[in-house]
Amino acid sequence: MGKKSSSADKELKAIGVILSALEKLDGDSIQRVLDYVFGRLSLGSRSRAVAVSGVASGASAQSTIDGSPSRRPSIRDLKDDKQPESSNQMAALVAYYLSEVADEGERKESVNTSDLEKYFKQAGFRLPRRMPQVLPNAAAAGYLDSAGSGYYKLNPVGYNLVVHAMPRSHVGTPKSGKSKRKKLRAKSR
């Protein structure tokens, strides 16, 4: 019985080390690390049937029906899915992410410039030259409301933008400038 107990202790210690290492990463990074580890240890997809849900918050393992990981999307996942076209849209996306999608410990009802900078970087979104101006601009565009002291809160217009209007459909818009150039040439003749 002593042998079984020390084996269980070693397993619990290993789980603690793994969770501690992964809690500092976002969803995509966690997935890449786990994929590498599974490959390195030659563990097949059968071992992946038990997915780690909420690893960053230390939640326990949870089975999934299809064997795919059950996790919240990272800000990068959301940015890639919604494809914001401007800093104003990205600010609305960050406010949405923090109020609706992020893990409970990370959630916030209002955001400030330092939140934007952190999540723009995590999402891989280009930082604007005048970061402090982004929130007032997004508010002027109608996506956010001032919450005082440099904080802004997502309003219904911003929520609807993120949930229902992003990504914008580009149907009928030429993918290259050829049509525009043809029109300009025709006008100049």
N, CA, C and O of each residue as an XYZ file, in Angstrom:
756
protein
N       0.818     -1.181      0.000
C       0.000      0.000      0.000
C       0.862      1.245      0.000
O       0.474      2.258     -0.581
N       2.022      1.196      0.637
C       2.950      2.314      0.667
C       3.439      2.659     -0.724
O       3.653      3.832     -1.032
N       3.623      1.638     -1.584
C       4.086      1.848     -2.945
C       3.037      2.593     -3.763
O       3.364      3.502     -4.526
N       1.765      2.200     -3.598
C       0.667      2.841     -4.303
C       0.546      4.300     -3.888
O       0.324      5.171     -4.730
N       0.688      4.565     -2.617
C       0.565      5.924     -2.091
C       1.671      6.823     -2.634
O       1.398      7.961     -3.018
N       2.913      6.340     -2.677
C       4.005      7.173     -3.181
C       3.864      7.400     -4.683
O       4.265      8.449     -5.186
N       3.298      6.428     -5.410
C       3.051      6.585     -6.830
C       1.984      7.662     -7.058
O       2.119      8.496     -7.953
N       0.935      7.637     -6.253
C      -0.124      8.642     -6.360
C       0.421     10.025     -5.995
O       0.056     11.020     -6.621
N       1.288     10.089     -4.992
C       1.903     11.364     -4.608
C       2.736     11.931     -5.749
O       2.696     13.132     -6.016
N       3.494     11.061     -6.426
C       4.308     11.503     -7.563
C       3.422     12.023     -8.691
O       3.734     13.030     -9.328
N       2.307     11.318     -8.929
C       1.387     11.759     -9.974
C       0.788     13.124     -9.642
O       0.707     14.000    -10.503
N       0.371     13.299     -8.392
C      -0.202     14.583     -7.971
C       0.827     15.710     -8.079
O       0.494     16.825     -8.480
N       2.062     15.415     -7.724
C       3.122     16.417     -7.823
C       3.354     16.799     -9.292
O       3.512     17.977     -9.614
N       3.374     15.791    -10.178
C       3.573     16.051    -11.613
C       2.417     16.890    -12.161
O       2.643     17.816    -12.940
N       1.191     16.576    -11.766
C       0.030     17.354    -12.202
C       0.159     18.799    -11.738
O      -0.121     19.723    -12.502
N       0.575     18.999    -10.508
C       0.758     20.354     -9.976
C       1.796     21.141    -10.760
O       1.596     22.320    -11.053
N       2.905     20.492    -11.098
C       3.966     21.145    -11.868
C       3.447     21.537    -13.249
O       3.696     22.646    -13.722
N       2.729     20.625    -13.887
C       2.196     20.893    -15.231
C       1.195     22.041    -15.186
O       1.281     22.963    -15.997
N       0.248     22.000    -14.255
C      -0.744     23.071    -14.147
C      -0.089     24.415    -13.858
O      -0.485     25.443    -14.407
N       0.906     24.394    -13.001
C       1.617     25.627    -12.668
C       2.306     26.218    -13.893
O       2.281     27.431    -14.100
N       2.916     25.365    -14.701
C       3.602     25.832    -15.911
C       2.610     26.350    -16.949
O       2.885     27.337    -17.629
N       1.461     25.692    -17.074
C       0.495     26.063    -18.112
C      -0.363     27.270    -17.742
O      -0.891     27.932    -18.635
N      -0.516     27.571    -16.471
C      -1.412     28.665    -16.079
C      -0.930     30.036    -16.552
O      -1.704     30.994    -16.558
N       0.320     30.138    -16.942
C       0.874     31.408    -17.420
C       0.642     31.616    -18.918
O       0.985     32.671    -19.453
N       0.061     30.619    -19.603
C      -0.103     30.661    -21.057
C      -1.561     30.874    -21.449
O      -2.469     30.628    -20.656
N      -1.779     31.343    -22.705
C      -3.139     31.473    -23.209
C      -3.556     30.159    -23.879
O      -2.761     29.222    -23.962
N      -4.794     30.094    -24.352
C      -5.353     28.864    -24.911
C      -4.556     28.246    -26.034
O      -4.309     27.041    -26.023
N      -4.141     29.058    -27.023
C      -3.366     28.524    -28.143
C      -2.021     27.976    -27.686
O      -1.591     26.914    -28.134
N      -1.369     28.695    -26.806
C      -0.065     28.255    -26.303
C      -0.199     26.958    -25.524
O       0.629     26.058    -25.663
N      -1.236     26.859    -24.706
C      -1.473     25.626    -23.948
C      -1.651     24.461    -24.915
O      -1.085     23.386    -24.717
N      -2.445     24.684    -25.963
C      -2.694     23.615    -26.923
C      -1.417     23.173    -27.621
O      -1.191     21.977    -27.804
N      -0.567     24.143    -28.019
C       0.690     23.795    -28.679
C       1.591     22.981    -27.750
O       2.202     22.000    -28.174
N       1.672     23.392    -26.479
C       2.508     22.670    -25.507
C       1.982     21.247    -25.334
O       2.752     20.286    -25.364
N       0.669     21.118    -25.153
C       0.102     19.779    -24.955
C       0.273     18.908    -26.193
O       0.574     17.720    -26.074
N       0.084     19.487    -27.388
C       0.294     18.727    -28.618
C       1.731     18.226    -28.711
O       1.974     17.078    -29.082
N       2.690     19.106    -28.368
C       4.096     18.705    -28.405
C       4.353     17.569    -27.416
O       4.991     16.574    -27.757
N       3.851     17.725    -26.191
C       4.088     16.722    -25.160
C       3.472     15.376    -25.569
O       4.107     14.333    -25.418
N       2.240     15.398    -26.084
C       1.622     14.157    -26.539
C       2.467     13.499    -27.625
O       2.683     12.287    -27.601
N       2.943     14.301    -28.575
C       3.784     13.763    -29.642
C       5.101     13.239    -29.119
O       5.538     12.154    -29.504
N       5.740     13.997    -28.244
C       7.039     13.620    -27.686
C       6.954     12.311    -26.903
O       7.873     11.493    -26.940
N       5.834     12.125    -26.192
C       5.659     10.907    -25.391
C       4.987      9.786    -26.184
O       4.669      8.731    -25.634
N       4.774     10.023    -27.482
C       4.126      9.048    -28.367
C       2.766      8.599    -27.844
O       2.418      7.419    -27.888
N       2.015      9.568    -27.353
C       0.664      9.283    -26.889
C      -0.294      9.583    -28.025
O      -0.256     10.674    -28.595
N      -1.154      8.630    -28.363
C      -2.074      8.800    -29.483
C      -3.284      9.637    -29.137
O      -3.399     10.174    -28.035
N      -4.186      9.738    -30.101
C      -5.391     10.540    -29.920
C      -6.298      9.956    -28.851
O      -7.127     10.670    -28.287
N      -6.155      8.674    -28.568
C      -6.958      8.047    -27.517
C      -6.715      8.731    -26.175
O      -7.644      8.907    -25.387
N      -5.471      9.115    -25.917
C      -5.139      9.810    -24.676
C      -5.701     11.218    -24.663
O      -5.881     11.813    -23.600
N      -5.981     11.753    -25.852
C      -6.505     13.111    -25.929
C      -8.003     13.167    -25.695
O      -8.572     14.258    -25.654
N      -8.659     12.026    -25.541
C     -10.099     12.014    -25.328
C     -10.474     12.730    -24.040
O     -11.584     13.244    -23.908
N      -9.546     12.763    -23.092
C      -9.772     13.535    -21.881
C      -9.041     14.845    -22.071
O      -7.812     14.892    -22.105
N      -9.809     15.899    -22.192
C      -9.221     17.212    -22.447
C      -9.149     17.999    -21.166
O      -9.965     17.825    -20.260
N      -8.160     18.867    -21.103
C      -8.038     19.719    -19.945
C      -8.860     20.969    -20.215
O      -8.609     21.698    -21.174
N      -9.836     21.202    -19.365
C     -10.706     22.355    -19.530
C     -10.354     23.377    -18.470
O     -10.355     23.071    -17.278
N     -10.059     24.570    -18.896
C      -9.745     25.628    -17.954
C      -8.434     25.394    -17.240
O      -8.335     25.639    -16.037
N      -7.415     24.921    -17.957
C      -6.119     24.636    -17.345
C      -5.570     25.868    -16.642
O      -5.023     25.762    -15.545
N      -5.708     27.027    -17.257
C      -5.138     28.247    -16.690
C      -5.740     28.581    -15.343
O      -5.071     29.183    -14.504
N      -7.002     28.200    -15.114
C      -7.616     28.513    -13.832
C      -7.492     27.361    -12.850
O      -7.995     27.444    -11.730
N      -6.822     26.280    -13.261
C      -6.606     25.158    -12.366
C      -7.819     24.245    -12.262
O      -7.909     23.462    -11.315
N      -8.750     24.319    -13.198
C      -9.934     23.470    -13.164
C      -9.526     22.029    -13.418
O      -8.462     21.763    -13.977
N     -10.373     21.110    -13.008
C     -10.044     19.699    -13.179
C     -10.297     19.242    -14.602
O     -10.973     19.921    -15.375
N      -9.742     18.070    -14.944
C      -9.912     17.528    -16.289
C     -11.365     17.157    -16.506
O     -12.070     16.771    -15.573
N     -11.807     17.280    -17.758
C     -13.201     17.025    -18.086
C     -13.250     16.266    -19.404
O     -12.540     16.617    -20.346
N     -14.079     15.231    -19.483
C     -14.192     14.480    -20.728
C     -14.998     15.272    -21.740
O     -15.907     16.023    -21.389
N     -14.644     15.087    -23.003
C     -15.430     15.683    -24.074
C     -15.930     14.573    -24.965
O     -15.296     13.523    -25.069
N     -17.043     14.789    -25.599
C     -17.662     13.760    -26.421
C     -16.830     13.448    -27.652
O     -16.611     12.279    -27.970
N     -16.362     14.478    -28.350
C     -15.642     14.250    -29.598
C     -14.127     14.165    -29.429
O     -13.414     13.985    -30.416
N     -13.630     14.287    -28.224
C     -12.198     14.182    -27.990
C     -11.448     15.483    -28.201
O     -10.234     15.529    -28.002
N     -12.140     16.545    -28.599
C     -11.451     17.823    -28.791
C     -11.458     18.606    -27.487
O     -12.345     18.423    -26.654
N     -10.470     19.479    -27.309
C     -10.393     20.219    -26.066
C     -11.601     21.139    -25.887
O     -12.077     21.765    -26.833
N     -12.075     21.198    -24.652
C     -13.160     22.098    -24.306
C     -12.535     23.255    -23.533
O     -12.211     23.114    -22.354
N     -12.365     24.411    -24.202
C     -11.715     25.536    -23.551
C     -12.299     26.830    -24.073
O     -12.928     26.873    -25.130
N     -12.079     27.864    -23.320
C     -12.506     29.185    -23.755
C     -11.532     29.667    -24.818
O     -10.338     29.377    -24.748
N     -12.038     30.404    -25.803
C     -11.117     30.934    -26.806
C     -10.222     32.011    -26.200
O     -10.639     32.744    -25.302
N      -9.011     32.098    -26.690
C      -8.098     33.155    -26.255
C      -8.457     34.425    -27.014
O      -9.251     34.383    -27.954
N      -7.885     35.541    -26.618
C      -8.105     36.796    -27.330
C      -7.587     36.673    -28.764
O      -8.156     37.275    -29.675
N      -6.533     35.912    -28.975
C      -6.008     35.700    -30.333
C      -7.008     34.904    -31.171
O      -7.232     35.224    -32.338
N      -7.610     33.868    -30.581
C      -8.633     33.095    -31.280
C      -9.787     34.000    -31.700
O     -10.256     33.950    -32.837
N     -10.229     34.823    -30.763
C     -11.356     35.716    -31.034
C     -11.004     36.739    -32.110
O     -11.813     37.014    -32.997
N      -9.798     37.301    -32.032
C      -9.355     38.275    -33.045
C      -9.279     37.620    -34.421
O      -9.694     38.215    -35.415
N      -8.752     36.399    -34.484
C      -8.660     35.691    -35.764
C     -10.040     35.375    -36.325
O     -10.243     35.416    -37.539
N     -10.977     35.064    -35.459
C     -12.337     34.747    -35.891
C     -13.099     35.998    -36.329
O     -13.785     35.976    -37.351
N     -12.986     37.079    -35.569
C     -13.776     38.287    -35.830
C     -13.105     39.262    -36.805
O     -13.790     40.093    -37.403
N     -11.797     39.177    -36.974
C     -11.047     39.988    -37.939
C     -11.336     41.486    -37.845
O     -11.820     42.079    -38.809
N     -11.048     42.103    -36.704
C     -11.275     43.552    -36.591
C     -10.438     44.309    -37.615
O      -9.291     43.949    -37.881
N     -11.025     45.365    -38.191
C     -10.370     46.121    -39.252
C      -9.714     47.396    -38.756
O      -9.008     48.054    -39.520
N      -9.925     47.762    -37.501
C      -9.370     49.007    -36.980
C      -9.092     48.865    -35.491
O      -9.533     47.913    -34.847
N      -8.357     49.823    -34.963
C      -8.095     49.849    -33.516
C      -9.390     50.023    -32.743
O      -9.540     49.465    -31.656
N     -10.332     50.792    -33.289
C     -11.629     50.982    -32.620
C     -12.367     49.653    -32.491
O     -12.912     49.342    -31.432
N     -12.386     48.873    -33.565
C     -13.044     47.574    -33.518
C     -12.309     46.627    -32.580
O     -12.937     45.854    -31.857
N     -10.979     46.686    -32.590
C     -10.211     45.823    -31.696
C     -10.456     46.212    -30.240
O     -10.510     45.339    -29.374
N     -10.606     47.499    -29.956
C     -10.914     47.943    -28.590
C     -12.262     47.370    -28.147
O     -12.400     46.912    -27.013
N     -13.251     47.397    -29.036
C     -14.554     46.809    -28.721
C     -14.413     45.307    -28.489
O     -15.054     44.749    -27.599
N     -13.574     44.656    -29.291
C     -13.345     43.221    -29.152
C     -12.703     42.896    -27.804
O     -13.092     41.930    -27.148
N     -11.726     43.695    -27.392
C     -11.076     43.486    -26.090
C     -12.091     43.673    -24.964
O     -12.145     42.869    -24.033
N     -12.892     44.734    -25.049
C     -13.910     44.973    -24.023
C     -14.913     43.820    -23.968
O     -15.327     43.404    -22.886
N     -15.300     43.308    -25.127
C     -16.207     42.161    -25.199
C     -15.545     40.923    -24.586
O     -16.145     40.226    -23.768
N     -14.309     40.665    -24.994
C     -13.587     39.499    -24.492
C     -13.523     39.525    -22.961
O     -13.818     38.527    -22.303
N     -13.138     40.669    -22.409
C     -12.969     40.752    -20.958
C     -14.295     40.721    -20.203
O     -14.331     40.283    -19.052
N     -15.375     41.171    -20.817
C     -16.651     41.160    -20.107
C     -17.468     39.889    -20.333
O     -18.320     39.547    -19.512
N     -17.215     39.188    -21.441
C     -18.073     38.055    -21.788
C     -17.376     36.701    -21.931
O     -18.003     35.668    -21.697
N     -16.107     36.680    -22.307
C     -15.467     35.427    -22.718
C     -14.369     34.967    -21.766
O     -14.232     33.768    -21.520
N     -13.599     35.881    -21.237
C     -12.421     35.540    -20.429
C     -12.804     34.694    -19.220
O     -13.955     34.692    -18.783
N     -11.820     33.977    -18.690
C     -12.025     33.205    -17.470
C     -12.496     34.132    -16.354
O     -12.211     35.330    -16.368
N     -13.216     33.571    -15.395
C     -13.805     34.368    -14.312
C     -12.781     35.279    -13.613
O     -13.091     36.433    -13.320
N     -11.599     34.788    -13.351
C     -10.581     35.578    -12.657
C     -10.028     36.730    -13.479
O      -9.415     37.648    -12.934
N     -10.241     36.687    -14.777
C      -9.707     37.684    -15.697
C     -10.776     38.692    -16.133
O     -10.450     39.731    -16.709
N     -12.040     38.390    -15.862
C     -13.151     39.221    -16.346
C     -13.169     40.604    -15.729
O     -12.820     40.800    -14.565
N     -13.596     41.578    -16.567
C     -13.742     42.964    -16.138
C     -14.916     43.569    -16.886
O     -15.184     43.200    -18.029
N     -15.606     44.484    -16.256
C     -16.716     45.176    -16.917
C     -16.228     46.387    -17.702
O     -16.884     46.813    -18.652
N     -15.084     46.943    -17.314
C     -14.562     48.113    -18.024
C     -13.067     47.940    -18.249
O     -12.391     47.214    -17.520
N     -12.563     48.629    -19.282
C     -11.164     48.494    -19.676
C     -10.482     49.853    -19.713
O     -11.131     50.890    -19.851
N      -9.163     49.825    -19.587
C      -8.377     51.057    -19.720
C      -7.268     50.826    -20.755
O      -7.190     49.758    -21.362
N      -6.426     51.824    -20.945
C      -5.390     51.756    -21.973
C      -4.412     50.610    -21.732
O      -3.986     49.956    -22.684
N      -4.051     50.357    -20.474
C      -3.105     49.262    -20.222
C      -3.726     47.907    -20.562
O      -3.015     47.005    -21.005
N      -5.040     47.746    -20.364
C      -5.714     46.507    -20.784
C      -5.617     46.349    -22.299
O      -5.313     45.268    -22.802
N      -5.881     47.445    -23.021
C      -5.803     47.382    -24.478
C      -4.422     46.967    -24.941
O      -4.282     46.084    -25.788
N      -3.409     47.599    -24.390
C      -2.046     47.284    -24.805
C      -1.736     45.811    -24.556
O      -1.174     45.143    -25.424
N      -2.093     45.303    -23.388
C      -1.849     43.901    -23.041
C      -2.552     42.955    -24.022
O      -1.939     42.015    -24.528
N      -3.829     43.204    -24.285
C      -4.597     42.284    -25.115
C      -4.361     42.490    -26.613
O      -4.504     41.542    -27.385
N      -4.007     43.690    -27.040
C      -3.591     43.881    -28.433
C      -2.351     43.027    -28.691
O      -2.252     42.361    -29.721
N      -1.410     43.051    -27.751
C      -0.176     42.268    -27.895
C      -0.481     40.780    -27.891
O       0.022     40.045    -28.741
N      -1.307     40.319    -26.936
C      -1.639     38.893    -26.864
C      -2.332     38.422    -28.134
O      -2.132     37.292    -28.579
N      -3.148     39.299    -28.713
C      -3.893     38.928    -29.917
C      -3.046     39.023    -31.178
O      -3.444     38.532    -32.234
N      -1.883     39.650    -31.074
C      -1.057     39.839    -32.259
C      -1.613     40.938    -33.156
O      -1.416     40.909    -34.370
N      -2.307     41.907    -32.562
C      -2.873     43.026    -33.311
C      -1.893     44.193    -33.255
O      -1.345     44.502    -32.197
N      -1.681     44.827    -34.379
C      -0.719     45.920    -34.470
C      -1.052     47.039    -33.487
O      -2.192     47.500    -33.424
N      -0.054     47.470    -32.724
C      -0.263     48.549    -31.750
C      -0.346     49.890    -32.480
O       0.501     50.194    -33.319
N      -1.354     50.682    -32.163
C      -1.455     52.006    -32.784
C      -0.398     52.951    -32.212
O       0.102     52.747    -31.106
N      -0.071     53.981    -32.980
C       0.935     54.950    -32.518
C       0.480     55.682    -31.264
O       1.285     55.942    -30.370
N      -0.785     56.010    -31.195
C      -1.320     56.762    -30.047
C      -2.299     55.895    -29.262
O      -3.513     56.087    -29.323
N      -1.751     54.953    -28.537
C      -2.578     54.017    -27.767
C      -3.547     54.719    -26.808
O      -4.693     54.286    -26.690
N      -3.124     55.795    -26.117
C      -4.062     56.440    -25.188
C      -5.301     57.036    -25.872
O      -6.296     57.320    -25.206
N      -5.247     57.223    -27.171
C      -6.374     57.815    -27.890
C      -7.379     56.769    -28.379
O      -8.472     57.124    -28.822
N      -7.022     55.491    -28.303
C      -7.874     54.440    -28.868
C      -9.232     54.359    -28.165
O     -10.262     54.314    -28.837
N      -9.256     54.341    -26.844
C     -10.528     54.221    -26.135
C     -11.452     55.417    -26.390
O     -12.633     55.216    -26.673
N     -10.947     56.664    -26.297
C     -11.838     57.790    -26.639
C     -12.339     57.724    -28.092
O     -13.483     58.082    -28.371
N     -11.485     57.269    -29.006
C     -11.908     57.131    -30.405
C     -12.989     56.058    -30.562
O     -13.956     56.246    -31.301
N     -12.816     54.937    -29.864
C     -13.812     53.859    -29.927
C     -15.133     54.319    -29.309
O     -16.207     53.916    -29.756
N     -15.047     55.162    -28.282
C     -16.264     55.728    -27.685
C     -16.927     56.692    -28.666
O     -18.150     56.696    -28.805
N     -16.118     57.510    -29.349
C     -16.657     58.444    -30.341
C     -17.287     57.697    -31.515
O     -18.228     58.194    -32.134
N     -16.774     56.507    -31.822
C     -17.337     55.682    -32.888
C     -18.641     55.017    -32.441
O     -19.367     54.448    -33.256
N     -18.933     55.095    -31.140
C     -20.186     54.563    -30.620
C     -20.107     53.171    -30.030
O     -21.146     52.606    -29.686
N     -18.908     52.584    -29.895
C     -18.774     51.218    -29.411
C     -18.655     51.098    -27.896
O     -19.004     50.065    -27.325
N     -18.167     52.140    -27.247
C     -17.906     52.109    -25.806
C     -18.530     53.329    -25.138
O     -18.776     54.346    -25.786
N     -18.782     53.215    -23.842
C     -19.224     54.343    -23.027
C     -18.180     54.589    -21.958
O     -17.581     53.645    -21.444
N     -17.958     55.844    -21.621
C     -17.006     56.176    -20.568
C     -17.536     55.673    -19.230
O     -18.716     55.825    -18.916
N     -16.639     55.071    -18.448
C     -16.989     54.605    -17.110
C     -16.253     55.429    -16.059
O     -16.300     55.109    -14.871
N     -15.568     56.499    -16.497
C     -14.855     57.385    -15.583
C     -13.428     56.952    -15.319
O     -13.103     55.767    -15.400
N     -12.587     57.903    -15.007
C     -11.177     57.670    -14.631
C     -10.392     56.902    -15.683
O      -9.531     56.094    -15.333
N     -10.668     57.133    -16.968
C      -9.921     56.477    -18.032
C     -10.405     55.089    -18.381
O      -9.792     54.406    -19.200
N     -11.501     54.660    -17.769
C     -12.077     53.346    -18.054
C     -13.269     53.494    -18.990
O     -13.985     54.495    -18.959
N     -13.466     52.465    -19.831
C     -14.571     52.452    -20.780
C     -15.250     51.093    -20.736
O     -14.621     50.065    -20.484
N     -16.553     51.119    -20.988
C     -17.373     49.906    -20.910
C     -18.036     49.662    -22.265
O     -18.477     50.604    -22.924
N     -18.103     48.413    -22.672
C     -18.763     48.031    -23.912
C     -20.244     48.389    -23.827
O     -20.901     48.086    -22.831
N     -20.767     49.028    -24.863
C     -22.192     49.353    -24.881
C     -22.902     48.429    -25.873
O     -22.243     47.627    -26.535
N     -24.238     48.523    -25.991
C     -24.952     47.621    -26.906
C     -24.493     47.717    -28.370
O     -24.483     46.710    -29.077
N     -24.115     48.913    -28.828
C     -23.632     49.055    -30.202
C     -22.338     48.259    -30.386
O     -22.188     47.540    -31.374
N     -21.407     48.386    -29.440
C     -20.152     47.641    -29.504
C     -20.370     46.143    -29.388
O     -19.727     45.357    -30.086
N     -21.279     45.750    -28.504
C     -21.607     44.331    -28.350
C     -22.143     43.768    -29.669
O     -21.700     42.718    -30.133
N     -23.101     44.483    -30.264
C     -23.683     44.022    -31.528
C     -22.655     43.997    -32.650
O     -22.694     43.114    -33.507
N     -21.738     44.955    -32.653
C     -20.665     44.954    -33.645
C     -19.879     43.650    -33.553
O     -19.699     42.954    -34.553
N     -19.413     43.326    -32.354
C     -18.568     42.145    -32.166
C     -19.339     40.852    -32.439
O     -18.848     39.968    -33.141
N     -20.532     40.747    -31.887
C     -21.274     39.487    -31.972
C     -21.927     39.276    -33.336
O     -21.941     38.160    -33.855
N     -22.472     40.354    -33.919
C     -23.280     40.176    -35.127
C     -22.674     40.724    -36.416
O     -23.029     40.256    -37.498
N     -21.773     41.700    -36.334
C     -21.292     42.349    -37.561
C     -19.846     42.026    -37.914
O     -19.367     42.438    -38.970
N     -19.152     41.308    -37.066
C     -17.768     40.968    -37.366
C     -17.681     39.468    -37.604
O     -18.335     38.715    -36.881
N     -16.914     38.993    -38.573
C     -16.177     39.807    -39.526
C     -17.121     40.395    -40.558
O     -18.174     39.832    -40.857
N     -16.731     41.513    -41.082
C     -17.531     42.182    -42.114
C     -17.450     41.351    -43.389
O     -16.390     40.838    -43.745
N     -18.556     41.230    -44.052
C     -18.594     40.512    -45.322
C     -18.087     41.436    -46.412
O     -18.485     42.598    -46.483
N     -17.228     40.934    -47.244
C     -16.663     41.735    -48.326
C     -17.229     41.303    -49.677
O     -16.562     41.432    -50.703
N     -18.452     40.793    -49.676
C     -19.090     40.353    -50.909
C     -19.294     41.556    -51.817
O     -19.836     42.580    -51.401
N     -18.860     41.421    -53.036
C     -19.028     42.499    -54.007
C     -17.892     43.501    -54.006
O     -17.831     44.360    -54.885
N     -16.998     43.412    -53.046
C     -15.851     44.307    -52.992
C     -14.709     43.647    -53.736
O     -14.385     42.495    -53.448
N     -14.089     44.331    -54.679
C     -12.987     43.709    -55.409
C     -11.824     43.412    -54.467
O     -11.513     44.203    -53.577
N     -11.186     42.260    -54.676
C     -10.064     41.871    -53.831
C      -8.789     42.601    -54.203
O      -7.893     42.740    -53.371
N      -8.694     43.063    -55.423
C      -7.509     43.806    -55.819
C      -7.941     45.170    -56.313
O      -9.136     45.434    -56.453
N      -7.010     46.013    -56.569
C      -7.311     47.350    -57.030
C      -7.537     47.433    -58.528
O      -7.647     48.534    -59.066
N      -7.610     46.281    -59.229
C      -7.717     46.279    -60.688
C      -8.969     47.012    -61.166
O      -8.890     47.830    -62.083
N     -10.115     46.731    -60.563
C     -11.357     47.378    -61.002
C     -11.271     48.882    -60.805
O     -11.700     49.648    -61.668
N     -10.725     49.305    -59.690
C     -10.579     50.721    -59.408
C      -9.639     51.371    -60.428
O      -9.908     52.467    -60.920
N      -8.542     50.687    -60.737
C      -7.588     51.212    -61.723
C      -8.229     51.324    -63.101
O      -8.001     52.302    -63.813
N      -9.035     50.321    -63.487
C      -9.715     50.361    -64.781
C     -10.640     51.571    -64.859
O     -10.699     52.250    -65.885
N     -11.368     51.842    -63.762
C     -12.275     52.988    -63.739
C     -11.500     54.291    -63.869
O     -11.912     55.201    -64.588
N     -10.360     54.375    -63.159
C      -9.549     55.587    -63.218
C      -9.001     55.806    -64.628
O      -8.980     56.932    -65.126
N      -8.557     54.716    -65.270
C      -8.048     54.828    -66.647
C      -9.146     55.264    -67.603
O      -8.919     56.082    -68.495
N     -10.333     54.712    -67.410
C     -11.448     55.076    -68.289
C     -11.806     56.546    -68.127
O     -12.137     57.213    -69.107
N     -11.745     57.060    -66.896
C     -12.049     58.481    -66.652
C     -11.015     59.391    -67.276
O     -11.348     60.465    -67.777
N      -9.756     58.969    -67.250
C      -8.680     59.823    -67.761
C      -8.628     59.852    -69.294
O      -7.937     60.696    -69.863
N      -9.333     58.962    -69.961
C      -9.313     58.914    -71.441
C     -10.187     59.938    -72.039
O     -10.283     60.029    -73.263
